Structure formats: structure tokens, C-alpha cells
Amino acid sequence: MTDATPNSELPKTFDPAAIEAKWYEHWETNGLFRPERPGAQPFTIVNPPPNVTGSLHIGHALDNTLQDVVIRYERLRGKDALWVVGMDHAGIATQMVVERQLEERQDKRTNYTREQFVDKVWQWKAESGGAITGQLRRLGCSMDWSREQFTMDPHFTRAVVKVFVDLYNRGLIYRDKRLVNWDPKLKTAISDLEVETHEVKGHFWRFRYPFADGSGHVEVATTRPETMLADMAVAVHPEDPRYQAAIGKEILQPITGRRFKVVADEHADPELGSGVVKITPGHDFNDFEVGKRAGIKPADMLNMFDAEARVVQTADGLVPDEFLGLDRFVARQLVVARMKEAGCLIPHVTNDKDGNETEADAEPRTIQQPYGDRGGVPIEPWLTDQWYVNAAELAKAPLAAVRSGAVEIVPKTWEKTFFNWMENIQPWCVSRQLWWGHQIPAWFDADGNAFVAETEEEAQALAGGKPLTRDEDVLDTWFSSALWPFATLGWPEADAPLLAKHYPNDLLISGFDILFFWDARMMMMGQAMTGQDPWKRLYLHGLVRAPDGQKMSKSKGNVVDPLGLIDQYGADALRFFMAAMESQGRDIKMDEKRVEGYRNFATKLWNAARFCQSNGIGGSTSLAAPVATSAVNKWIIGEVVETVAELDKAMADLRFDAAANAVYHFVWDQFCDWYIELIKGNFDAETKAVAGWVLDQILVMLHPFMPFVTEELWSKLADRPDYPLITAQWPEPGASVDAEAKAQIELVIEAVRNVRSTRTEMNVPPGTRMECWVVPSSEITMQRIKANWPAISRLARIEWSDLPADQLGQSNTMQVIVADTTIALQLEGVIDIAAEKARLAKALEVSAKEAKSLEGRLSNPAFVEKAKPEAVEKARADHAMHQAEAERLAAALARLG
């Protein structure tokens, strides 16, 4: 084996910006993100497709870093590693962006035909959409951009249409009249998962609902008085003794004059309010179910709102004209006023401190108000005809897959949440009232009969030639993205080569927050359309939170821009932070100082490589470890062997933190801090070969985490233009750990570390060489110390001397324990022993006093229970620190005698 000749001299300063763009362009231009490996074992992941409207946020940075770590690792292991990349058409978000642009020009969507508006969306995508793809490149994501996908691409649209038609023909997609979450601003249905609940200041009104026969009344309470315009029943609990005689009686609604019955239903809680609940089945999800149980068919349930949540006439024509056309919140005030005029409002009475009564129309109350996450206005439960997927049936296969272990969820703690949601899953509303998206492949005749087919010609044939009108709705964006693992690989083409090789995928990495939005739905669709699970493992990571643990949000002003961090510290530092902090099942607290620390880590490696290069050490030409005879070289080879094994285990377990910390510890501690120090001044041929080989192994092991700095160093340490690091081979040292060499060097490290610590403790000047005496307890330790004494002496700045045994322990020496050996340092003439004792004693007194004070505070229940948690935590940390310092100082004093 010979060392390769270094390619070019490394600059003195590590500058991330200078190398990142250069290397990314090189990798992408040369097709290195998916090198030609036809016979290699496949490894496949798909990227959660970001919205075409999106930009890189810190959550994307975490998610994509973890994926890139995995894909680069598997590529280095020789696999045909495919990372599918693309964008989601983001129906609601994209339509909002384009409509907003029209509004800025005093224009609007309805001034155009559907086709004209969709053309404008495509134009916007071409000009402005997809900025996030460039930002993913900044992060270093090694995706197969040559096959970039878009959920509105023609081949993808064909797949979406086929899935809809197939599921419809199998009875798994159907049309139904049900309540949906309606966004009055966007004028479309949205899913439960797209509803955010906010605490808002509201009111609680109480009203009298009279019996139609004049025999009395019941009291009802509501936070939404306007809905009484569409009330169809009043419910009481079947076992509530107060209302047994009322069950079956008719109510005469004071405003509309509508008659409806008192029904018995367990939804009415006797312990809440009066125990009587007004039922508006067309505008409340709970009431919808009560209405069905009471025998009211969904088709007969009354609707009192239009798409903008303005009051319309109900089917029975009983809403007074003065309410028609009013906004829902304006109608609320008018309903209250009319009920008050009719003597049916029960005022809310309060007493002041003097006992004086005050009346108000309603009780102020904080309520949980559902909002649309995109439209930003309160959603309205609305009864409409929509398309639904039988999610309960499709959930059976994914449930069985996770239970059997065919699909592994990591961390396993998420399984319980998965089971709970999937076992109680509701029908999935997949139609949206938008223009941008996959138009539903359904056509209606004049009688409202639906004909579902892949083309209009096929639908026409099914309808027997009758005139048909296409359904104007589009599919929920999550419907199409649920096909991502197989539709991106060429499905439904039977001979698609990528599909045969790369489906099922191997792994999916996603945030836990889209477990049901996307992950579970991919499992449903994968099984339903291919008969296979979409992937074998699902890794769910946490959120990146603000330094104080709060969720990041623009309103709080605590959002961190990952691109700003890349500008400041480099992509490698941000990536390493993400990986090192990703501990299964826990959120990550943003810590810019840690990012800066990993920039320093890259700089340390850079400087170590420069040192090696300046001493004639270049890249290695051998995959296997060189032959080594010296203990230090045998030791470092063994450390590589152990680090590779530790890394492989961590990656197999998807322990990103363990993997990052393993390579960090090896690079910083073993290689930079010790190996380089131990070999200084001894650059023989063997050491150069070993050092060059170890540095290469470092670059390969670190590459998945820090691709830019490692590729730059790889290129500079040897002339290998046809063998870039991104497609290098994962370490195969072909060596084992030499136990004796390991024991020797660990003894050296312990001796140097302990002596240095003692010298610092005693305020010995750094440059002073000290005389010492070594008294081992075993012959083998003495042999190991003598064999490595030159290194110990040089690094610890101590000289070997002889000392009679009876002088050990006297006050002019400081004893350092190393394994079973005592190294006695001569202090006489080096420091003022009396002054040092005084200094240590004073410092001990201060630390002991502070520790005692903190102990008293922590033992006080009033402090522990009433102080802020962070103050209590700080007090505990300070107490532990002062206690440890007091113990250290006491030990130092004792050693001085």
C-alpha cells in the first residue's frame, strides 16, 4: 500500500460558503445522487413532498437532514439508493396565493373560466413556485432531481384518476350527505386535521323553549343562538327524572314557529346546565348523530347557511325574511334580540360584593372555537353532498401490518396513538370545492345520478348516451399524496422498472404531526392498490422548538430561519446539530450555540487535516487498514473498528443522536486530541500510512452528516477525481481491536489527563517541567508506562526520577492515581505550597458555603412549590455544581497533606 499524493494545499481557514455551492453543483451535474448501480441492492425513501408554495423552515431542515443522513449512508454502503423528490400541488394553499395576487390587481378568480384560472396557476408555478427545491439544495439534500415529481404531472394525474375509479367500483368511495367542516372564507370543505381549535372570548345564552300545548317550557343553553333558525328537536337524557313527561311533546320554536319534538338521547347530560339540549342536525356534528338516531334522514335535515355562512331560507320556509342574507354573527345578535322581545331570554344574573344583582343577556365564557388553518376564520359545520372514502375498511390492512410487525413504527411508543386513531377512524371526505387540483372523475345526469369513469367517453357509455355534466369539485390534496410511494415509481404501468425494484420503499421519515394526514393514508392506499405496505419502517421525529421549549410560531416571533443559520455557520453545522439532537420520542430545543459548536467541530477537523497534509500525510489507497506495529497505530485502528461498529448499530436502530455522537467523539477526542498529539514528531512511513487511512475513514463516516467539508477534504488530500467521497465505500477495516495496544494507549491518556488536571488544579505554570516518581502496583502497568514514557513525558511535561518509598506522601509531593499506579509530582520549588493550600482552603470555604445555602433553599417546601420551575431547576444545578467543586477542592487539599 502507498499513500496517494495530496491533490492541493488546504487553505488556512475553513469557509463553508466557498465549498457548498461548488460541491452541490458537482454532485448534481454528474448524476452522483443516484449513480448507475443496476445490480446493487435497492434502498428507497420518498421525501414528504413540500407544498409548491412552501419555503424551507426548521422542521423541513430536521426532516430532510435525517433523510439525507440515511440515503448518503446507504449509498456509501454500495446500495442503489433512490431518494424520490417532488412537490405537492397544495390545492388550497396554491389557489389562495394566486387569488391573492389577483386581488392585488383588483381582479378575482370568478372573472375567469376554470380553465383560464388553472392556466394562471400553472404560470405562477413556472415563475414563482417551488422555491423550496433550491433551499433543499442549500441544505445538501442528495435527492434524485433528475426524476423530480409533481402531484399534478400527467402520469401522476393518471394514477390519481385510476385509484378513484377503482375504489369507487369496489364500493370504497361513495357520495353521501354529511356534515363537513366548512371554511366560509375559502368556500370549501376541509378535513378535521386542518381545523385548529382556539380559545376565544364568547358567551353562553339561555332561552325558554315553550311546549306547543302551552303547558310550560324547557330551558336550553347555547353558544351559537343563530342556529336555532334550523333547530329540529330538543333532547333530554332518557333517564333524567325531570323530563320523563316531556319526552315526545312538541316544542313551538318562538322565532320560526317550527314544531319539533322532545327526544330521548344519551347525548343530553343531566349534569350540564338544565340537562336539555337544542338539536340542529344540519349545523352541529353531535346534533347530526342525535338527529339520525331520532329518525331524521340527512336529506331532510335543515340547512340555514350558504357557502359564505350567510342565512338562507330553510326547506320548510320558516326563517323570517329579516334574517335572510345576514352574516352568521349578525344573525346571532338579531336572534338574541328577538328571543328577548318574546320574553324567552333568561338573563344571566350576577351579584357584586355588596350583594346587588346585575343582569346581562349572556354569561361571558371562554369557548373552544374551531378555525380553518388556511382561511383563518371560524369553520361552520355544514350539511353538503361530498365524496367519501370508506377509511374504516381501508384501515384494516395497515392495522394488521403494524400489529404483525410487517411495518415497524419507530419509536414504538407511537403505536398506541396509531392504533387508537385507526380503530376509530371516520369516513374520509375527499372532495374540495376548488378549481386547482385533480378534478373528480365523475359526471352527473339531469337527475343527479353519478357516473364514475377514467374518461368522459367511458362515463357517457355508462350513462347510455345521456347528457352529462362533470363534477366541479377536486380531490383533497392528501388523496393524491397518499399515492406518493408507488405513483412516483411508475404505477400503474405494470412494466415500470423502478416500481419493480424500488417498491415497497424501505423507510419513511416524517414528523409525527403528519402521521394521520399522510403516513396512515399512504398505508391505506398502498395496500388497497398494490397489495403491499408502502414501506417497511416508519420513523417519526419530533418538533424543533424554541430554546424555551415553546412551539415556534410567527405570532410569537420565535421562528428560526434555517437559511440564516446556514449563511452564518454553514449547512454542515446545522445538519450535524439536527442529527445529534434527534433523540427518539423527544422534541428538539433550538440552540444556536450548539450549531456554532458544530461549526467549530468542522473547523477542528479542517485544521487536523491541514496538520496531516503539512506532514506529508495524504489520502489512503486502501480500504483495509494498513499493517501497524506501534501501539499508538494499532490503537487508532482499533478505535476506527469500534466506531464503525457503533455507527452501524446506531443507524440500524435509527438512533441518529447515537450515530452523530459516536463519530463526533472519535474525531474530536481520539483522533484530534490524542492520536495527532501522540504521533507528533514521529512521522515514519507506518504512521503516515495509518494516519492517512484513519483520516479517510473519518471523512467517510462523517460524510452522511457533514457532506460538504468532508468532500472538500477528500478531494484535497489525494488526487481522486473519478472517485468522489459521495460514492466512496463505507469502511471495511478488515482489522480487529488490539487489546494490549488499547490498554497501553488508554493508560497513556489517563496518565496525561490526570497529571494535566492536577497541574491546573495546583496552578503550575503550563511550560514548567516537573520531576516525578512512578510507583506501580503491578509489573504489567510498569511495562506499559515505560514503553510509552516518551509520549507521557512530552505531553504531561514531567521527568522520571527515583524516590525512596518512605518519602511518598510527604507535603512536597502531589500524588496522581493512574489505574493501579501512583505518579508523585514534586512540588517543592515549583509552587508556593503554603500559598496554594491557603488558596484551596479559601475556595473550598466559598463553595461549601454556597452549597449549604442552596441546600437550605431546596429543602424549603415554599420555594420548591411556589418558585418558577426553571428557578428550582437552576438552584438544583447550582447546588450540584458547588457540591462537586467542594469535593474536588477538599480532595486537592488532602493530597497536598
Secondary structure as UniProt FT lines:
FT   HELIX           16..29
FT   TURN            30..33
FT   TURN            38..39
FT   STRAND          42..46
FT   TURN            52..53
FT   HELIX           58..76
FT   TURN            77..78
FT   STRAND          80..84
FT   STRAND          86..88
FT   HELIX           91..104
FT   TURN            105..106
FT   HELIX           109..111
FT   HELIX           114..127
FT   TURN            128..130
FT   HELIX           131..139
FT   HELIX           145..147
FT   STRAND          149..150
FT   TURN            151..152
FT   HELIX           154..169
FT   TURN            170..171
FT   STRAND          173..183
FT   TURN            184..187
FT   STRAND          188..190
FT   HELIX           192..194
FT   STRAND          195..211
FT   TURN            212..213
FT   STRAND          217..222
FT   HELIX           225..230
FT   STRAND          233..236
FT   TURN            238..239
FT   HELIX           241..243
FT   TURN            244..248
FT   STRAND          250..252
FT   TURN            254..256
FT   STRAND          259..264
FT   TURN            266..267
FT   TURN            270..271
FT   TURN            273..274
FT   STRAND          276..279
FT   TURN            281..282
FT   HELIX           285..293
FT   TURN            294..295
FT   HELIX           298..300
FT   TURN            307..308
FT   STRAND          310..311
FT   TURN            315..316
FT   HELIX           321..323
FT   TURN            324..325
FT   HELIX           328..341
FT   TURN            342..343
FT   STRAND          345..346
FT   STRAND          348..351
FT   TURN            353..354
FT   STRAND          357..360
FT   STRAND          363..372
FT   TURN            373..375
FT   STRAND          380..389
FT   HELIX           391..394
FT   HELIX           396..404
FT   STRAND          408..410
FT   TURN            412..413
FT   HELIX           414..423
FT   STRAND          428..429
FT   STRAND          431..432
FT   STRAND          442..444
FT   TURN            446..447
FT   STRAND          450..452
FT   HELIX           456..462
FT   TURN            463..465
FT   STRAND          469..470
FT   STRAND          474..475
FT   HELIX           477..481
FT   TURN            482..483
FT   HELIX           484..487
FT   TURN            488..492
FT   TURN            494..495
FT   HELIX           497..502
FT   STRAND          505..511
FT   HELIX           512..514
FT   HELIX           515..519
FT   HELIX           520..530
FT   STRAND          535..541
FT   STRAND          544..545
FT   TURN            547..548
FT   TURN            554..557
FT   HELIX           562..569
FT   HELIX           571..581
FT   TURN            584..585
FT   STRAND          588..589
FT   HELIX           592..614
FT   TURN            615..616
FT   HELIX           631..652
FT   TURN            653..654
FT   HELIX           656..665
FT   HELIX           666..675
FT   HELIX           676..679
FT   TURN            680..681
FT   HELIX           685..702
FT   TURN            703..705
FT   HELIX           707..717
FT   TURN            721..722
FT   HELIX           725..727
FT   HELIX           739..761
FT   TURN            762..763
FT   TURN            766..767
FT   STRAND          770..776
FT   HELIX           779..787
FT   HELIX           789..796
FT   STRAND          798..801
FT   HELIX           805..807
FT   TURN            808..809
FT   TURN            811..812
FT   STRAND          813..818
FT   TURN            819..820
FT   STRAND          821..826
FT   TURN            828..830
FT   HELIX           833..858
FT   HELIX           861..866
FT   HELIX           869..896
//
